[in-house]
Structure formats: structure tokens, C-alpha cells
Amino acid sequence: MSIWGKVIGGVAGFAIGGPFGALLGAYAGHTMDRARERAAGAGAGATAGATGNRQVAFTMAVIVLGAKMAKADGRVTRDEIAAFRQIFRIPPAEMKEVGKLFNAAAEDAAGFEPYARQIAQMFAQEPAVLEELLGGLFHIAKADGTVHTGELEYLRQVGAIFGFAGHAFESIRARHMDAAVADPYEVLGLTGDATDAEVKTAYRKRSREYHPDTLIAQGLPQEFIDLATEKMAAINTAYDRIGKERGQR
């Protein structure tokens, strides 16, 4: 079963529980009994199932937090929906059902905190995963050409719940700006007085975090692994700009 089949079918609702499970329970309803039966008989497949559940949880977080973020400026635009579809290559047969779930979550921007806290707890030991999720929300926010004040405040609040406040949030924000205008030090999570050694260390750290093998091991869906190449481009550009400014290129 594809990850979208699991989300729509209600498997995640039983296996994950919490706010995501409640949303799926209300949405999927009658499918929950079958999910319980499958979970009860899983037995030896528990370890593999745990990885699948993490991917489903991540995907659910993108749907719910992305929908609520899109609503933060008062309306969900076609561009924002298109951006969501760009992040995830949803099979045509499941597009309608995913759209219904997105619309249900987008009814109101309020109430996002429990979802953000649940996903923050699930990936507490993998901040790069949470950073990728926040990056996906930035991608949706920028879809209509600008990040509105309400959207930016929403992103700040989600970022704080994920553990990215203050300078950490600004660094993530910089990585999602136009690489030509973003502060290259912010992109690497540094300040302008960083030493050459600190710049190199930060660059290597970010490069490891966005390596496909690292993200696969942490349970990200393939779509986000593909998008990580964009973040690597911003990191490489920032490192190159700093090197040129310091006469090292």
C-alpha cells in the first residue's frame, strides 16, 4: 500500500494516535476497525511498521500544518494548493481524497499547536527532519509570490514548537529566500564574525544533514528527499559567497 493509501485508509490513525489519529478517525471513521485488525496481526512486522508510521506521521504533518498555514493569511489560494501538490506527487486516484483531508484541515488556521507538538515529539532526536517539514511549509507560504505577515507569524510559532526560535529560525528562513539576496552567514547558521574554521564546520554539518542517505534513514518520504537538493544548492551558494568575500575563491 502506498503512503497515501495508508493516510487515507486510516492506518495511521490507529498506529500513531494523538491529534493526527483523531483527525483521521473523524475523517476515515469506519476504516478504523480494519486498521486495528491489521495492527493486531502485525507481530513480526513491527519494526518495519514503525518506519512506515514515521513516514505517515510526517506526511500527515505536511497535510495538516500545510493546510492550516495556507489559511493563516485568511484564504487558501490555487498557488498554495499547487505548491502542496508539487511537494507530494499524489497518485491521481487518491488526489480527491487527499484534497478532502487538506480542505478539512484548512477550515481554520487555529488549532495547529497540538499537531506541531505531536510531530515535534516524534522527531525530537532528528531536528533535520523537523527542519525539512518547516521548509515544506515555507515552500507553500511562498507559492503566491510573498510570505504574508500572518503566514510568517504562523511559521515562527511552528518553528518555536519544533525547537527553532530566534537565530535558528532566521537561519532556516534565510535558506528559503532567494540565494542571491539571502545572508550567506544566516544560511549556514552563523554570524558575520565567524572564523574560517567555523564556516567550514558549519558547511560540513549542513551538508551531512541534507545528504539523501541521512534523510532516508530518518524516515522522510521520497518527495522531501528530492526537495533537499534545493536546500543543498542554497548551502553551497552561501559557502561559495563567503569564500569569495574572504578571498578564498
Steps between C-alpha positions, in 0.01 A plus 500: 500500500634846413555760770192685373294184524606467863407859578163484330425149625533592864795276587691797640211597723527179699875458489592859582214625716495850646365798301589341166318183594199699615484687170524181299254329730242770433581496129539129436256370763399152396849407379639509854377153596684348204810697598483354851472150361802549277700654786409213736630247250814690409724315747845453346453794266501754785844641424428556132161639599665754728690647207183511294314666784765773520461567129123511535530734800731730304261499204204572726692789654556651155130468417367644825763765574524594133123542472480707817800710395338570162194624691709726725467796262122455484464294183643199323614589146536279195873570505526362854309188403726462197805533725366226725454276196854583391640381830312171482440310178153379592363217282203623294278232649559639850507872417134554583522338844824680590332825393209432734737444790696816412177701484380360832825609667486841328160594637671708767862602566439458873581180682830420330699483825405143604603368159829688509573373852424140406731501199768682706487219755517227237812650339655654811833328432507595130489879473589478129166327438313777679700757306397331174136516604532869583667547163202338329273751673720784372465354151120520525511848658708638210275349233292814443807719463536629854504378858221695668531633855251247633683215328838610635364521853349153457836367381675661797260332742535160337877550491507579872305181578750307287787655697601763244465841661689826457818465297426134417172599335660788311764261365231268364311796359815617321546160335160539338559848361653579162857374540631814329355732767500281811765568763750215438595491867135462602465216251778310679369597844792734571571868558735715295782474756528121462852372446601314185507178700148562632374566147648174376360306796152644452508423128601139558234460769224632272624285211475186716151594619368531146671193357236267348624199698457695824145604415401150384626355829291754690182390327421788265278431200682499165345830395676686782828328425471636147427850630807486724716553192360854485616566855844361416520744210431790738761371744761460224425849368537649848831323560630612162395862560676508837812353345503766227442779751801375698719462193505120517341436158 
